[in-house]
Amino acid sequence: MAKLIQSSGTGVIAEAAGVLLVASVWAAVFLNGPLILFSVHPLAQSVGLLVLIQSILVLQPTHTGAQKQAGQKIHAGLNFLAFITFAVGVVSIEVNKFINNGVHFHSVHGYLGVIASFWLLAQYIVGFTMFGVPKLYGGEANAKKIWKYHRFSGYVLLLFLGATVISATQTDYNLDVLGIKLWATVVIVVLLIVGIFPRIKKQKLGF
């Protein structure tokens, strides 16, 4: 199991990018207080992305049938954890806007965040049902045929999440309070891409 979850090659770069993101966000939040309900949003979303990165990496090195089965279970578990974490971040910002009569869709980040949320939800529903309830797709054989689309969508979604994170640096909250630099966030996202995408097996995407 240790060999399954241990990242190799460029996977270490992706993990480093995730850790850098969490470190920069958490440091900015706690060093530029006060802590408010809104603070939960960047804290949760950064951790959620780190967990999501690990859920991707855990499947990329699988080779044997046993590794694939174990990887799928860990992938599902980590994705569930990421989903809960993302949900906490979304709920916190919505409750904060409700309490303070805040304006929705105030920034590009807000629009991207909503799209990302629904995309993530759809990705989770398809992934969990293919793995747990394949009969919904007419059986395990049919469910497996959809995997390549699920994978492809997941990688494109990761790029979209990267853009969403970058757009967060241009929000009023970051510009006025946190002060996380645009260039630093772009570097982190580039490191994430460099770490994840060279590990993709094109044949698993149907190419």
C-alpha positions in Angstrom: 0.0 0.0 0.0 2.9 2.3 0.8 4.2 1.9 -2.8 0.7 2.7 -4.1 0.3 6.1 -2.5 3.9 7.1 -2.7 4.3 9.7 -5.5 7.2 9.3 -7.9 8.7 11.5 -10.6 6.9 14.8 -11.1 4.2 13.8 -8.6 6.4 15.3 -5.9 6.3 18.6 -7.7 2.5 18.5 -7.6 2.4 17.7 -3.9 4.9 20.5 -3.2 2.6 22.9 -5.1 -0.4 21.8 -3.0 1.6 22.3 0.2 2.8 25.7 -0.9 -0.7 26.8 -1.7 -2.0 25.7 1.7 1.0 27.3 3.5 0.6 30.6 1.7 -3.1 30.8 2.2 -3.1 29.8 5.8 -0.2 32.1 6.6 -2.0 35.0 4.9 -5.2 34.3 6.8 -3.7 33.9 10.3 -1.2 36.7 9.9 -3.6 39.2 8.5 -6.5 38.7 10.9 -8.9 39.1 12.5 -10.4 35.7 11.8 -14.0 35.9 10.6 -16.5 33.6 9.1 -15.3 34.5 5.6 -11.8 33.2 6.6 -13.1 29.7 6.5 -13.5 29.8 2.8 -9.8 30.2 1.7 -8.7 27.9 4.5 -11.1 25.1 3.5 -10.7 25.5 -0.3 -6.9 25.3 -0.2 -7.0 22.1 1.9 -9.6 20.7 -0.4 -7.4 21.2 -3.4 -4.4 19.6 -1.7 -6.5 16.5 -0.9 -7.8 16.5 -4.5 -4.3 16.6 -5.8 -3.4 13.5 -3.7 -6.5 11.7 -4.9 -5.3 12.2 -8.5 -1.8 11.1 -7.8 -2.8 7.9 -6.0 -4.3 6.6 -9.3 -1.7 7.7 -11.7 1.0 5.1 -10.8 -1.3 2.1 -10.6 -0.2 -0.9 -12.8 -1.6 -4.2 -11.4 -5.2 -5.1 -10.8 -4.7 -5.1 -7.1 -3.1 -1.6 -7.2 -6.0 -0.3 -9.3 -8.6 -1.6 -6.9 -6.8 -0.2 -3.9 -6.2 3.0 -5.7 -9.8 3.4 -6.7 -10.9 3.0 -3.0 -8.3 5.5 -1.8 -9.2 7.8 -4.7 -12.9 7.7 -3.7 -12.2 8.2 0.0 -9.9 11.2 -0.7 -12.4 12.7 -3.1 -15.2 12.4 -0.5 -12.9 14.2 2.0 -12.2 16.9 -0.6 -15.9 17.2 -1.3 -16.7 17.8 2.4 -13.9 20.3 2.7 -14.9 22.2 -0.4 -18.6 22.1 0.9 -17.5 23.7 4.2 -15.8 26.5 2.2 -18.8 27.1 0.0 -21.3 27.1 2.9 -19.1 29.5 4.9 -19.0 32.1 2.2 -22.7 31.7 1.5 -23.7 32.1 5.1 -21.4 35.1 5.4 -23.0 36.8 2.4 -26.5 36.1 3.8 -25.6 37.5 7.3 -24.0 40.6 5.8 -26.3 41.0 2.8 -23.3 40.5 0.5 -23.5 40.7 -3.2 -23.3 37.5 -5.2 -21.2 37.2 -8.3 -19.2 40.3 -7.3 -16.0 39.1 -9.1 -14.7 36.8 -11.8 -13.7 34.5 -9.0 -17.3 34.3 -7.9 -18.5 33.2 -11.3 -15.6 30.7 -11.7 -16.3 29.3 -8.2 -19.9 28.6 -8.9 -19.0 26.8 -12.2 -16.3 24.8 -10.4 -18.7 23.8 -7.6 -21.3 22.4 -10.0 -18.6 20.7 -12.1 -17.1 19.1 -9.0 -20.5 17.9 -7.9 -21.2 16.3 -11.3 -17.7 14.8 -11.3 -18.2 13.3 -7.9 -21.7 11.9 -8.7 -20.5 10.2 -11.8 -17.3 8.9 -10.2 -19.0 7.5 -7.1 -21.9 5.9 -9.0 -19.6 4.3 -11.5 -17.5 2.8 -8.7 -20.3 2.0 -6.2 -23.4 1.5 -8.3 -22.3 0.4 -11.8 -25.7 -1.0 -12.6 -27.0 2.5 -13.1 -24.9 2.4 -16.3 -26.1 -1.0 -17.4 -23.4 -3.0 -15.6 -19.7 -2.8 -14.7 -18.6 -3.1 -18.4 -20.6 -0.1 -19.5 -19.5 1.9 -16.4 -15.8 1.2 -17.3 -16.4 2.7 -20.8 -17.2 6.0 -19.1 -14.0 6.1 -17.1 -12.0 7.8 -19.9 -14.5 10.6 -20.0 -14.4 10.9 -16.3 -10.6 11.1 -16.3 -10.5 13.6 -19.1 -13.1 15.8 -17.4 -11.2 15.6 -14.1 -8.0 16.9 -15.7 -9.7 19.7 -17.4 -11.5 20.5 -14.2 -8.1 20.7 -12.4 -7.0 23.3 -14.9 -10.2 25.2 -14.2 -9.7 25.0 -10.5 -6.2 26.4 -11.0 -7.7 29.4 -12.9 -10.2 29.8 -10.1 -7.4 29.9 -7.5 -5.5 32.5 -9.5 -8.6 34.7 -9.9 -9.0 34.7 -6.1 -5.9 36.9 -5.9 -7.9 39.7 -7.6 -10.8 39.7 -5.1 -11.3 42.6 -2.7 -10.7 40.3 0.3 -7.3 39.3 -1.0 -6.3 42.8 -2.3 -7.4 44.5 0.9 -6.7 41.9 3.6 -4.7 38.8 2.6 -2.2 40.2 0.1 -1.4 36.9 -1.6 0.6 37.8 -4.8 -0.7 37.0 -8.2 2.7 35.9 -9.5 3.2 33.5 -6.6 -0.2 31.9 -7.2 0.6 31.5 -10.9 3.9 29.8 -10.0 2.1 27.4 -7.7 -0.5 26.5 -10.4 2.2 26.0 -13.0 4.1 23.7 -10.6 0.8 21.8 -10.1 0.4 21.4 -13.9 4.1 20.3 -14.3 3.6 17.8 -11.5 0.3 16.2 -12.7 0.1 16.3 -16.5 3.3 14.5 -17.5 2.1 11.5 -15.5 -1.1 11.1 -17.6 -1.3 7.9 -19.6 -2.8 9.0 -23.0 -4.2 5.5 -23.6 -6.3 5.7 -20.5 -8.0 8.8 -22.0 -8.8 6.9 -25.2 -6.0 8.6 -27.3 
